[in-house]
Amino acid sequence: MSTTNTATDTEALVALLDVIDNYPGAAALRARSIELLAAPPGSVILDVGCGSGRAVAELAEQGWDALGIDLDEQMITIARRRWPRARFEIADATELPLGDGSILGYRAEKVFHDIADPTSALTEAHRVLVPGGRIVLIGQDWDGLFIDSDHPDLTRTIVHARADTVAAPRSARRYRNLLLDTGFTDVRVEVHTGVFTDQALLPMLTGIAHAAATAGAITPDQAAAWIGDQTRRGQADRGFVAIPLFLAHAARP
């Protein structure tokens, strides 16, 4: 998670993530990621970019020794408040506070797009995993948001402009090659698509339009018109957003 969030920004992000995480598909994806770690109960599992800590709490509840790390101090504060029995630390994915070969599982969800140097983070993952340990990465490609709109050209501009504000917007499509290039083996990739037809993602849609306007890719009037279109669609049960999520898993030889 980004270190530049103010407390208000972080709370707003957590509220949006809570909405998304409560969808059945999101819960199933977390469960799938835990299954793919293939670690026996009691094993140390690291959750990188843990955010408000839901996955860490679920891992701990199911018998693993889970540790969540995040760069955002506010996120860690929220995680500790929500899940007081779980372990959380402020730490950088590229400088993990762990010894060589000290964990059996490494999990990172919706965070690698915020890491400017994914190779450095995966090199650290390789270092801290034991031989035979497994890594699971989940993330979206920020150029791959599919949004129904009365303004398709404007939508395309907004999506690409928002992607350009992200540190590594296309890291998810690179998962396989990044893992291979940093020494992982048995690399597999799955695609799970989240489909949203209600108003739950309107705050996200509003945010990407404002980001595109701030970047100068569209005008404030265009942003307002696009947000108005999405708001009306949501109110009329005509909203449609599809977000493909890439799930990559591999072994540390």
N, C-alpha and C positions, 0 to 999 in steps of 0.2 A: 504494500500500500504506500501511497505517496506520503512523504514527510512534510509536504507543504500545506496540508489540510489544516484549516483552523478548526477549533472545537466545534463550531456550528457546521462547517463543511463535513466533518467526520460524522457527526450525529445524523446529518441528512443522508450521507452515503450508507450508514448502517441501517437506517430506516428502509432505503431502497433494497439493500441486500437482504434484509429480513423478508421483504415481500417476495423476492425471487427465490430465496432459500426455502420458503414455505410451500412452493409449488411441488406437487408429487414428483414431477420429473427431476427436479433439483435434488430431492431426497434420494431418489433412485440412483442418480449419478454419483452422489457422495458414497452411497453404499457400494456401488460398482468400483469406485476408486479404492475403497478400503479392502474389498475382496481381492483386487489385483495386487495389493501389497504383499499378499500371501505370507504374512508374518505370524508366527505362533503367538498366542496370548502371553503377555508379559514383556514382549519385545519393545525396545525403544523405537518410537515412530516420531519423525519430525514433520510438522506441518508448517511450511514456509509461506509467509504472507497470510497468517492465520486470521486476520481481521478481527471480528468480534468473537471468534473462538468456537463456533458451533461444531465444526468438524473435530476439533481437539476434544471437546466434551464428549462427542459420540464415540471417538476412539477410546477414551478413558473409560467410558461406561461399558464398553465391550471387552475390557480387560487388557488393553495395551498401555504401556508407559508412554503417554503422548506428551510432546513438548511443542507448543506453538510459539513461533517467533514472528515479529512484525517490526518494521522500522517506525511505524507511527505510534508515538507514545500514547495518544488518545485512544487508539484502537486497543492497545494492550490494557489500558485502564478500564475500558468498557468490557473487554474479555474477562479480566480478573473479577470485575463486579458481577458479571453474569454467571460465571462458572468458577466459584471460589475454590473448588477442589481440584481444578485442573492447573497445569503448569504453563506459564507464559513468560516470555522474555523479550525485551527490545533487542533486536539484532538484525544484521545485514545479511542477506542471502549470499553475498560474495565474501563474507568474513564470518563464517559460522563459529559459534562459541563451543565447539565440540572437537574431540580428539579424532585422530585418524581411525577409521574402521570402528566407530563407536555406536552406530545405529543400524537397524535392520530394514527400516523403511523411510522413504522420503516422499512427501506429498506436497504439491503446490497447486493451488487452484486460483485462477483469475488473478495472477500476480506477475507472470513473466513478461507481460506487455509493459509493465512498469520498470523493468530492469533493462537499463541501456545496454549492458553487456551480458546477454544470456549465457554466453560461453563461460564467462568467469563464474557465474552462479552454478552452472552444471559441473564445472571442474571441482568446485567445493563440494557439491553433492557426491561426486565420485570419491572424493577424499574421505568423507565421513561415513560412507556406507561400507559395511563389511562385504567381502567377496560373497556373492550370492544374494546380497541385499537388493531390494527393488525400489524403483523410482516410478512415480505416477505424476503426470502433469496434466492439468485441465485448463483450457483457456479458449477464448474466442479470437478470431481474426477480425480486427477492427475495420477492415475494408469489407467485411462480409456481414453487414446488417441488412436484413431484407424487410423493408417497410412499405406497406401499401399506402399510396398517396395520390391525390389529384395532381401532384406536381412531381412527376418522376425525375425530371432533369434536376430540379432543385434538390430533391431527396438525395440523388447521387452526389451532388456537390457537397451537401451537408455531411453525408457519411464519410466521404473521403477527406474533407477538411477536418472533421473531428479525429479521424485516424491519424492525421499528420501532427496532432498535438500530443500523441502518445509516444513514449520513449521507444518502444519496440512493437509497433502496431501489428506487424505480421509475424510475430514470433511463433504463434500457434501453428501456422502452416509449415514452419521450419523445425518443429519438434523432432521429427524423425532424424533429419540430417544433423541437427545439433546434438542429439543423443549419440548418434554414431560417431560424430567427430570428436566427442569427449570421452570415448572409450566404452560406452555402454553396448550391450549386446541384446539379442532377442527383442529388438524394438518393434512394437506393434502400435497401430493407431486406430482408434475408433472415432466415429462422429455421432454425436447425440445432439438433436436439434430441439431447442426450446421454442414453443409457439405461444404467443401471448395475444389474446383477442379482447381483453378488458382494458381498463384504464390504469392498471397497475404500473405500467412502464411510462406513463405520461411524464413523470418527473425526469426520467432518463432522456426521453425524446426532447423535452424542453431544454435540457442541458446540452444535448449535442447541437441543437439549433443555435443556442446562445454562444457555444464554443466556436461554431462556424462563423458567426457574425463578428465575434471578438477577433478572430483570425483574419477578418477582412474578406473571406471567401464569398459571403453574401451580405446583403444590407440588413439593417434592423427591421425594415418593413417586410423584407422577404422572410426573415425569421418569424416575425409576428404572424404573417399569413400562413406559414407552414405549421406553426404551433396551433393556430386556430383550426386548421384542417384536421390535425390529429386530435384535438380536443373534441371537435364535433363528431368525429368518427367514434371516439371512445364513448361519448354520450349516447350515440345511436347504435351501439353494439356492432360497429363496423371497423373497429381497429384490427390491425394485423401486423405483428412483428415476429419474425423468425430469426433466431440466433443460433447458428451451428456452433457447437462446442467440441473442440478436438480433445480427445483423451489419449495420451500417449503413455505407454508403460514399457519398461525395459529392466534389464538386470545389470548389476555391477559384477563383471567377471572376477 
